[in-house]
Each structure stands twice: as structure tokens, then as C-alpha cells.
Amino acid sequence: MNTPSSINRSRSAELFEAAKGYFPGGVNSPVRAFKSVGGTPLFIAKGDGAQIWDEDGNEFIDFCCSWGPLIHGHNHPYVFEKIVGTLQNGASFGAPTKKENELADFMLARLPFIDKIRFTSSGTEAVMSALRLARGATGKEKILKFDGCYHGHVDALLVQAGSGLVTFGTSSSAGVPEAFANQTLVLPLNNEAALIACFEEHHQNLAAVIIEPIPANNGLLLQDRSFLLLLRSLCTKFGVLLIFDEVISGFRVAFGGASELYGIQPDIVTYGKIIGGGLPVGAYGASNSIMSHVSPEGPVYQAGTLSGNPVAMAAGLAQLELCAADGFYANLAKRTQQFVDQINQFAQEKSFPVELICIGSIFWFSFNGKKRISAANQINSDMSAFNFIHHFLLDNGVYFGPSGYEVGFVSSAHTDNQLQYTAEKIMMAIETYYKNQH
């Protein structure tokens, strides 16, 4: 592995300077710019298994995994074979192909809580479409979301909480009209009293509630199952549709995502990331009666030129076939837990206020000691420890997403040796940081 003295990132630095002339901030998605952690972003040249190489030839063990989609690592031979074999016949036709049927059949046969799906090209697009479907199916306009859950860059969901427990959203991005934000209610996570009060006051105008059942875009904010069950029962009681945003958790914590893990049935579910096998794919699904509202069967319009293109469908099917193997999720969760436990035991013995939170193969660095974190406002906003750890790990050949609010992922491609090496370097980074504070 690289040592700090051998790290050369000059080529990445040159490419980043050039990129600033092409793209806002030099990137095509904001967090990639390394603004949270400081320094120059790495420009990645290739990936294989659990490893990536930057344009300077530096090698890293990758725990970003393209922000979650690569559950089998980079360039998996089976997924690669299916992509290349399909691509030989053309990349996109804007017309039906049997690949769409094959992926849909494979998914629906294993997802008992939905009857039909519609493929899109991203998770954001799937969420946007799910909201429109909920409004079209119910005839109501307002949406309820939760502070700390991220659902893509949909105008109505780029909102943050106001000053009260039950508040109308306020825009958290320029370019989002307040009128859009005002159609969205925002609640704190894991607060049953606020949830009940909101339903009692607003249910007549509420089309849907959208939640990440495993919030993993602003820390890993694990919810009590009782809170999710209450949410399900209130939606049923008041005729409000429950949307599970499983763009991250779907096919990651179980084949059926959090819906399967917790045994809770949403009315509409959105997917992305893993179902594309590394290519851009999203999807939303629901019962026959709800999906009958979608055009051309119903009046809710949604379309996409590249939706269901055969190359992405082939990649997704290949990846999900591997995920459906007996014991796949149990084994991946076990290996992740062992990785996390080793680091947590070390931090606890040394009295360092660090804990890795995990569920399935998702994990996150919390710097609140052993304090339970289930809502966004409970996160320690001082990310100096993570920023130090991030750069320390880069210097030692380990790559994490460049933000302390982002989660990490273990893939089936990570070897025991890679996990052990990374655990040792994380422990070294933690100890180095906190010893330097005194």
C-alpha cells in the first residue's frame, strides 16, 4: 500500500483545474468536489473488485462503491459479460425489449408487496414520479417528509424543517419556489407525538408520506421499527399513501430492502443504485390499482427516452441474480458487523468518542460516543475528526466518500485481508487524531 511520502496526486490536481473550466465547481455532482473534507478530489481511472486506481496510478480499497450501487464490487466478470453481450446488439432503442421483461419478472417474483413497476434512469426520477403518482391516485396535494431524509433533487423535496415540530417546508436550494416547498410538510424522524399530531391536523390534504426507512444520506439514522409501524398504521387509517424510498436500502440490506427486513409493506416503493449494476437505473412500483393511474393506462404522465434501455437492464439483472444467491445478505452483513465491531471495541477501550453504526452492509462514522443517533439534529456537526480520518486513509490506500455525513459500503468483493487492513488503518487514524487533540 502507498505511504504518505509516496503519494503523488499531481495528475488529479491538473484534471480538477481543467474541470473547473467545464463544470460548476469542477464536478457533475457536488459532494465529489471534496469541499467537505478539503483538498483535491481524486480522478478515478479504473476499478476492479474492491479496488480503484486514480489517474496518478495510486491504488485504493474502495468503500464508496459508487455511492452504493456496486454491491459486488467493480467490473464483476458476470455483470461485465452481460453488459458487453447486450451492447453488441445496440445500446438503446426507445422501444420495448425483452430485457425489461426479464428484469421486471425477476424483481416482482421476489417482491411480494408490489405488482407492477416502471423503470426510470435515476433514483431522483423514480421519487419524482412516485410523488406525482401519489397525488394523481389520491387527488390530494401535500406531501410529508422527514428532516434528515434525502430523496434526490426533486423541487418539492429540497426542503428543510422550519422552527416547529410540525412545519411547512422552506426551500433548502435556490431555484425552488416557496410555493413548491409549501406543499411539503417536514417532521423530525423517530418522533411519534409529532407524527400523530401531523396526521390529525393535515390528513385531509395529505397525498403521501415519503421516508427512507433506513435514512442513509445524512448519517445512518436508524429508526425504531415501532415508529415505522406507527407510520404505516396512520397512513392506513387516514387513507394516505406510504412511500418507501429504498434507493439506497433496496437490495442492499435484504433483497426486498427495508420493507423485507422490517416486515412493513409500503404503498409505493422507489429503487435505484443496485438495480442498475453500475449503470443509471431507477424504478418505482406499487399495487396494480395504484399503478393503473400511470400513463398510458391512466392519467399520470411520466416518460423517459432511456428508461429500460437493454444494457442497463442486462446489468441490473446480472447483479440481482448474484444478490439472490442463498445466504448472500446474511454473509455480507456478518462480515460488515465483524469489521465494525473490531473498530468499535478499540474505540470503547480507548475511550474515544467514535462509533461505527451499521445495518446490513452499510456503515457510518458517528462522533457522538455511544449516544443513539436517530434524527438529523442529533449529529455532531464538528466533522474535523472525520476529515482527518478521511485524509489519513487516503494516504494509506483506503477510499471513503468525501463527507462525514455519507455512509460507507462493504461489497462482496472486499476480501478479509482488505477489511482487516482497513480496520487497522481506521483504528490508527482515530488514535492519531485524538492523541493530537491533547
Buried (B, 14 or more C-beta within 10 A) or exposed (E): EBEEEEBEBEBBBBBBEEBEEEEEEBBEEEBBBBBBBEBBBBBBBEBBBBBBBBBBEBEBBBBBBBBBBBBBBBBBEEBBEBBEEBEEEEEBEEEEBEBBEBBBEBBBEBBEBBBBBBBBBBBBBBBBBBBBBBBBBBEBEBBBBBBBBBBBBBBBBBBBBBEEBBBBBBBEEEEBEEEBBBBBBBBBBBBEEBBEBBBEEBBEEBBBBBBBBBBBBBBBBBBEBEBBEBBBEBBEEBEBBBBBBBBBBBBBBBBBBBBBBBEBBBBBBBBBBBBBBBBBBBBBBBBEEBBBBBEEEBEBEBEBEBBBBBBBBBBBBBBBBBBBEEEBBEEBBEBBBEBBEBBBEBBEEEEBBBBBBBBBBBBBBBBBEEEEBBBBEBBBEEBEBBBBBBBBBBBBBBBBBBBBBBBBBBBBBBEEEBBEBBBBBBBBBBBEBBEEEE
